[in-house]
Amino acid sequence: MFIQTEPTPNPDTLKFLPGREISPESPRDFATLEAAQASRLARELFAVEGVTRVFAGNDFVSVSKAEGVEWIHIRPAVLGAIMDAIESDEPLFDAGAGEPDLEAAKSDPVVKEIIEVIDTRVRPAVARDGGDIVFHSYDETSGIVLLHMRGACAGCPSSAFTLKQGIENLLKHYVPEVRGVEAVM
């Protein structure tokens, strides 16, 4: 199996493209070892010393490393872990593992509009860089939207700029009720 590797804007995250679907239903984020227990793929990757986060997109896996750990030292183990998980007979994820639950929030028309803009205009762009941004909540009193930064976007040095200059302006344009955007950890 050949797995392509691409850099992301976040120097602590690499994007791995194995040439097959990874999580076609929805992206999945595993920010902790505890969360990784619900996924064969994430467990294999967190077993590599220095891995701090795993994000599975439609056809890629973004892996984040700890500061001070060099990619040259862990990249072969990460590639091996991805191959082992994909080539096993086990599913890569347990049902619902790593997926956000937004059903209750979608009943609000403003929230529905915010999610639509994020899903159609923001998420495809950040997926190209190995990341994802998903809706967390909206406070109608303050007009503030809280978003989760996932994959390469989590901890990326340029994510604050992208959030304020790009996403905030975009949401304000399409959803006039939005007055600001902030990241949730």
Secondary structure, DSSP 8 states (H G I E B T S, - for coil): ---EEEE-SSTTEEEEE-SS-S-SSS-EEE-SHHHHTT-HHHHHHHTSTTEEEEEE-SS-EEEEE-TT--HHHHHHHHHHHHHHHHHSSS-SS-TTTT----TTGGGSHHHHHHHHHIIIIIHHHHHTTTEEEEEEEEETTTTEEEEEEEETTTT-TTHHHIIIIIIIHHHHHH-TT--EEEEE-
